[in-house]
Amino acid sequence: MEEYCIVLTTAGTEEEARQLAGGLVAGRLAACVQVMPVTSTYIWQGELHRDPEWLLLVKTTTARYGDVEAFIQEHHSYQVPEIVQVPIRQGLEAYLAWVGESTGISSPDSGCGGGQRGP
């Protein structure tokens, strides 16, 4: 099942997060992108930062990862955006099939749950 993955990235504003999510889904690079507010604590250029950000959980296939990474790099405002791939080792077969369909195999139903109201 490692043909599916979640890509994590963060954005500095809700608007940027929505634009990234919309572009990824509209471009069929992702089946679904969930966006949620978080607080990130990190060191950047020698200084401790604690900033509000928007976390994007990008559901896609490993075959699409390179395109997802390129899209995020091209459209992201950060100099070095977080782009991390997490493999999906197991999952509901019907949901994962929908992720595959949504990223290029055929025309899927709408919603994060493959036709039902999703998570």
C-alpha positions as a printed NumPy array, in Angstrom:
array([[  0.   ,   0.   ,   0.   ],
       [  3.007,   2.324,  -0.029],
       [  1.806,   3.728,  -3.329],
       [ -0.169,   6.265,  -1.273],
       [  1.157,   9.015,   0.975],
       [  0.376,  12.165,   2.883],
       [  2.476,  15.243,   2.227],
       [  2.771,  17.75 ,   5.051],
       [  3.391,  21.423,   4.466],
       [  2.626,  24.629,   6.339],
       [  1.678,  28.124,   5.216],
       [  1.922,  31.437,   7.021],
       [ -1.638,  32.542,   6.276],
       [ -5.003,  30.879,   5.85 ],
       [ -5.363,  32.464,   2.403],
       [ -2.059,  30.995,   1.201],
       [ -3.035,  27.594,   2.619],
       [ -6.393,  27.723,   0.79 ],
       [ -4.691,  28.711,  -2.463],
       [ -2.179,  25.871,  -2.186],
       [ -4.928,  23.37 ,  -1.324],
       [ -7.138,  24.522,  -4.177],
       [ -4.323,  24.382,  -6.704],
       [ -3.23 ,  20.91 ,  -5.634],
       [ -6.76 ,  19.486,  -5.867],
       [ -7.728,  21.361,  -9.047],
       [ -4.53 ,  20.125, -10.688],
       [ -5.352,  16.545,  -9.634],
       [ -2.069,  16.376,  -7.728],
       [ -4.003,  15.551,  -4.554],
       [ -7.319,  13.873,  -3.848],
       [ -7.937,  15.972,  -0.756],
       [ -6.132,  18.595,   1.278],
       [ -7.116,  19.278,   4.861],
       [ -6.134,  22.654,   6.315],
       [ -5.935,  23.419,  10.015],
       [ -4.424,  26.113,  12.245],
       [ -1.345,  25.197,  14.293],
       [  1.412,  26.922,  16.251],
       [  4.932,  26.101,  15.125],
       [  8.01 ,  26.451,  17.327],
       [ 11.341,  26.357,  15.511],
       [ 14.757,  27.935,  15.154],
       [ 15.343,  29.885,  11.945],
       [ 18.553,  31.761,  11.221],
       [ 19.668,  31.335,  14.83 ],
       [ 16.497,  32.714,  16.43 ],
       [ 13.682,  30.932,  18.255],
       [ 10.288,  31.521,  16.64 ],
       [  6.781,  30.625,  17.781],
       [  4.363,  31.431,  14.966],
       [  0.802,  30.675,  13.937],
       [  0.708,  28.661,  10.709],
       [ -1.728,  26.595,   8.674],
       [ -0.931,  22.878,   8.327],
       [ -1.891,  21.177,   5.073],
       [ -2.381,  17.405,   4.973],
       [ -2.143,  16.497,   1.295],
       [ -3.537,  13.049,   0.388],
       [ -1.931,  11.779,  -2.795],
       [ -0.015,   8.925,  -4.418],
       [  3.726,   8.371,  -4.258],
       [  3.761,   8.671,  -8.064],
       [  2.458,  12.248,  -7.703],
       [  4.884,  13.253,  -4.928],
       [  7.407,  14.932,  -7.258],
       [  4.659,  17.022,  -8.865],
       [  3.242,  17.953,  -5.443],
       [  6.689,  19.032,  -4.232],
       [  7.314,  21.088,  -7.375],
       [  3.891,  22.761,  -7.107],
       [  4.427,  23.69 ,  -3.462],
       [  7.919,  25.058,  -4.142],
       [  6.657,  27.126,  -7.073],
       [  3.633,  28.597,  -5.278],
       [  4.848,  28.874,  -1.673],
       [  5.914,  32.149,  -0.073],
       [  8.516,  30.586,   2.257],
       [ 12.175,  30.476,   1.258],
       [ 12.364,  26.877,   2.545],
       [  8.858,  25.423,   2.888],
       [  8.211,  22.284,   4.887],
       [  7.532,  19.478,   2.417],
       [  7.532,  16.052,   4.064],
       [  6.194,  12.813,   2.629],
       [  4.68 ,  10.269,   5.031],
       [  3.922,   6.864,   3.498],
       [  0.519,   5.304,   4.042],
       [  1.185,   1.677,   4.933],
       [ -2.441,   0.696,   5.468],
       [ -5.85 ,   2.22 ,   4.907],
       [ -9.4  ,   1.532,   3.852],
       [ -9.106,   0.072,   0.344],
       [-12.086,   2.019,  -0.987],
       [-10.652,   5.319,   0.306],
       [ -7.202,   4.644,  -1.127],
       [ -8.759,   3.652,  -4.453],
       [-10.545,   7.01 ,  -4.43 ],
       [ -7.214,   8.781,  -3.781],
       [ -5.774,   6.979,  -6.811],
       [ -8.763,   7.847,  -8.983],
       [ -8.717,  11.469,  -7.875],
       [ -5.079,  11.904,  -8.808],
       [ -5.433,  10.74 , -12.361],
       [ -6.889,   7.278, -12.889],
       [-10.517,   8.306, -13.537],
       [-13.1  ,  10.887, -12.571],
       [-13.889,  10.633,  -8.821],
       [-16.89 ,  11.66 ,  -6.75 ],
       [-16.477,  14.871,  -4.794],
       [-15.433,  15.238,  -1.171],
       [-12.605,  13.982,   0.991],
       [-14.445,  10.721,   1.608],
       [-14.846,   9.615,  -1.977],
       [-18.472,  10.576,  -2.471],
       [-19.467,  10.793,   1.193],
       [-18.824,  13.712,   3.486],
       [-15.163,  13.153,   4.356],
       [-12.981,  13.783,   7.352]])
